[in-house]
Amino acid sequence: MSPTPAAVRSVLPEDADAALLIGRVWDGETGGPRVVAVSGGTVFDLHRLATTVSGLLELPDPAAAVRAALQDPSLAEPRWATADVVNASLAGDGSTVDASETRLLAPIDLQVIKACGVTFVDSMIERVIEERCAGDAARAAEVRELVGRALGGSLADLRPGSAEAAEAKRVLLAEGLWSQYLEVGIGPDPEVFTKAPVLSSVGLGAEIGIPSFSSWNNPEPELVLIATSGGRVVGATLGNDVNLRDVEGRSALLLGKAKDNNASSALGPFIRLFDRNFTLDTLRDEEILLRVDGPEGYLLEGRNSVSRISRPFEELVAATYGKHHQYPDGFALFTGTLFAPTQDRDEPGQGFTHKHGDTVTIRSRHLGALVNRVGPCEELPAWTFGLRQLFDYLATQGQELGQGQGARLAR
């Protein structure tokens, strides 16, 4: 990926001047991750305000705290030009990691990475197709036609968990067409699963991984909600829930194998915090655009229209967090995708699958653009920076914590 000034600008939200953006960079000087804010073309180091994004979001009003810090040199140090950091993130091919280079990381750290599946009718039908053809892409067109005739689009307006949905389930059972995907698509309970381990997601410019055992796979452009330990949604980012259709199609019990591999979760470029100008309601109509540029000149474009989601955000969050499950460090929640690629790439009827070297761009008006290149999982840089390494790094920094930091925040 060769960044240009226009490409650097396009990474930011369209209204970047009004956006409160936080994230993480790998600091080549200190050899570890720093919490940052982006403002006016400058990346500010927030390490004195909070040493982790998780900790920052636990403040009573994270947006107010960041805005105040940006006016206080003792809390926010202007260390990098935004263009330099974005350029460095996009310039590499992702196959190697230079620990001396400052680049963007996934904008979360200690949060658990959760995901909701089958939250759009269109993609739900594709999951049914995967299941019916047992992960065999060659049968997809035939099964798609069969399922399409049987369903006739009649599920599009069903409210999951409603009496009408229960009646549709009864009819489909009688036709022998019921599926576990229809159960979570229109039944009372949404699908919620753990997408990836803490700290394993990659950020802007990194390679995303497809393992050698998969021959039918795709990107999943998604809105990702960022929630605190109390289940309060305080911001959002973009995500790519990289998916192996052939693996999950063989059995839903292989979901972990289909979803959690080296570099299979991408997030970024930044978290946009909620404030007066940007709220959860802003996102209900967000259009998330997908573009895949293949090394052979292939082009795939798609759209995830969040307004067509079948369950409200609040229902997805409540299914994830509550008395039944807590997340002391908060969580990131992929909300699912409308997009399910059916456009042929090679042979007619084979549909879409990734090739190594694909460039995947996921973009939205309010969240910017997440750009990654596809590579083989087995050859990508190994995930080596985990919780022990993070804690060791923070311990070596010697920043003032505890009462000293609390006193500054109270001012």
Beta strands, then each sheet from edge to edge (+ up, - down):
strand 1: 21-27
strand 2: 32-39
strand 3: 42-45
strand 4: 77-81
strand 5: 103-104
strand 6: 112-117
strand 7: 191-196
strand 8: 207-210
strand 9: 217-218
strand 10: 221-227
strand 11: 233-241
strand 12: 243-244
strand 13: 265-273
strand 14: 287-293
strand 15: 299-305
strand 16: 331-334
strand 17: 359-364
strand 18: 368-376
sheet 1: 4+ 3- 2+ 1- 5+
sheet 2: 4+ 3- 2+ 1- 13+ 11- 10+ 16- 6- 7+
sheet 3: 8+ 18+ 17- 14+ 15-
sheet 4: 9+ 12-
end
